Amino acid sequence: MLNIEYIESLNEELYNLIDTEFNNYATKNDVSCNYTPFNFLAKDGQKIIGIITGHSYYKEVHISDLIIPESYRNKHVGTKLMEAVENYFKDKNFENINLTTYEFQAPEFYKKCGYKVEFIRENKKEPKLTKYFLIKHLD
């Protein structure tokens, strides 16, 4: 009998299952998945003042999170983290970097970093939750 269960987090065995099946399916379809997570930290001495996370797969890079503590915002920490990701991946045969952000977060920041809006999913009930899908093509 089929049983569906909610779990809070995945363990290593489940991550391995996902990775194996993802790659097997891609290989079956003549595509290289090459899923690889990444993380970059910005530090002021030993203090972490920013983090950017994401993963690369197929021919693209996806930024998941960019976190800068409020006291370090508007000091170019976010810009330098974005540049670190771009520089790291620019010569590794990826086609683009993409990300999503909400209206209340940072769409204007990402535009200043050279990202173009591909799509906007409007939230009519809560405009601050309008979601932006952005992309930057790597040359």
C-alpha positions as CSV (number, residue, x, y, z in Angstrom):
1,M,0.0,0.0,0.0
2,L,1.3,3.5,-0.9
3,N,2.0,5.7,2.1
4,I,3.0,9.4,1.8
5,E,5.0,10.9,4.7
6,Y,6.0,14.4,5.4
7,I,9.6,14.9,6.7
8,E,11.3,18.1,7.8
9,S,14.7,17.4,6.3
10,L,16.6,14.9,4.2
11,N,19.4,12.7,5.3
12,E,22.5,11.7,3.3
13,E,20.9,8.5,2.0
14,L,17.9,10.5,0.6
15,Y,20.2,13.1,-0.9
16,N,22.2,10.3,-2.6
17,L,19.0,8.8,-4.0
18,I,17.9,12.1,-5.5
19,D,21.4,12.7,-6.9
20,T,21.6,9.2,-8.4
21,E,18.1,9.3,-10.0
22,F,18.5,12.8,-11.3
23,N,21.8,11.9,-13.0
24,N,20.5,8.6,-14.3
25,Y,17.5,10.3,-15.9
26,A,19.7,13.0,-17.4
27,T,22.2,10.4,-18.8
28,K,19.3,8.4,-20.2
29,N,18.3,11.5,-22.1
30,D,21.9,12.3,-23.3
31,V,22.2,15.3,-21.0
32,S,24.9,15.9,-18.4
33,C,23.3,17.0,-15.1
34,N,26.5,17.8,-13.1
35,Y,24.5,19.1,-10.1
36,T,26.9,20.9,-7.8
37,P,25.9,23.1,-4.8
38,F,28.0,26.2,-4.1
39,N,28.4,28.6,-1.2
40,F,30.5,31.8,-0.9
41,L,31.0,33.7,2.4
42,A,32.0,37.3,2.9
43,K,33.9,37.9,6.0
44,D,35.1,41.0,8.0
45,G,37.9,39.4,9.9
46,Q,36.3,36.3,11.4
47,K,32.8,37.7,11.3
48,I,30.5,36.5,8.5
49,I,28.9,39.5,6.9
50,G,27.3,37.8,3.9
51,I,26.5,34.5,2.3
52,I,25.4,33.4,-1.2
53,T,24.3,29.9,-1.9
54,G,23.0,28.0,-5.0
55,H,23.8,25.2,-7.3
56,S,24.9,24.6,-10.9
57,Y,23.4,22.0,-13.1
58,Y,23.0,21.3,-16.8
59,K,24.2,24.6,-18.5
60,E,23.1,27.0,-15.8
61,V,23.8,28.4,-12.4
62,H,21.0,29.1,-9.9
63,I,21.4,31.5,-7.0
64,S,19.2,30.3,-4.1
65,D,20.0,32.8,-1.3
66,L,21.9,36.0,-0.8
67,I,21.9,37.1,2.8
68,I,23.5,40.2,4.1
69,P,23.0,41.3,7.7
70,E,21.2,44.6,7.8
71,S,24.2,46.5,9.4
72,Y,26.3,45.5,6.3
73,R,23.8,46.4,3.6
74,N,24.6,49.2,1.1
75,K,28.4,48.5,1.6
76,H,28.8,46.5,-1.6
77,V,29.0,43.2,0.2
78,G,26.1,41.7,-1.9
79,T,27.6,43.1,-5.1
80,K,31.0,41.5,-4.3
81,L,29.3,38.1,-3.6
82,M,27.4,38.3,-6.9
83,E,30.6,39.1,-8.7
84,A,32.3,36.1,-6.9
85,V,29.7,33.7,-8.3
86,E,29.9,35.2,-11.8
87,N,33.7,35.1,-11.8
88,Y,33.8,31.5,-10.5
89,F,31.4,30.2,-13.2
90,K,32.3,32.5,-16.2
91,D,34.9,30.1,-17.8
92,K,33.2,26.8,-16.8
93,N,30.9,26.4,-19.8
94,F,27.7,27.6,-18.2
95,E,25.3,29.7,-20.2
96,N,23.6,31.8,-17.6
97,I,23.0,32.6,-13.9
98,N,19.4,32.8,-12.8
99,L,17.6,33.7,-9.6
100,T,14.2,34.7,-8.2
101,T,13.3,37.4,-5.8
102,Y,10.2,39.1,-4.4
103,E,9.1,42.7,-4.8
104,F,9.9,43.4,-1.1
105,Q,13.4,41.9,-1.4
106,A,15.9,43.0,-4.1
107,P,14.7,43.2,-7.7
108,E,16.3,46.6,-8.2
109,F,19.6,45.4,-6.7
110,Y,19.8,42.5,-9.2
111,K,19.0,44.7,-12.1
112,K,21.9,47.0,-11.0
113,C,24.1,43.9,-11.1
114,G,23.2,43.4,-14.8
115,Y,20.4,40.8,-14.4
116,K,17.4,41.1,-16.8
117,V,13.8,40.3,-15.8
118,E,12.6,37.3,-17.7
119,F,9.2,37.0,-16.1
120,I,7.2,38.6,-13.3
121,R,4.5,36.6,-11.5
122,E,2.2,39.2,-10.1
123,N,0.6,38.7,-6.7
124,K,-2.6,40.8,-6.8
125,K,-3.6,40.1,-3.1
126,E,-0.1,40.9,-1.7
127,P,1.9,43.0,-4.2
128,K,5.0,42.7,-2.0
129,L,5.0,39.0,-2.8
130,T,5.1,39.6,-6.6
131,K,7.9,37.3,-7.8
132,Y,10.7,38.3,-10.2
133,F,12.6,35.7,-12.3
134,L,15.9,37.2,-13.4
135,I,18.8,36.0,-15.6
136,K,22.3,37.1,-16.6
137,H,23.9,35.4,-19.6
138,L,27.5,34.5,-19.3
139,D,29.7,35.5,-22.2
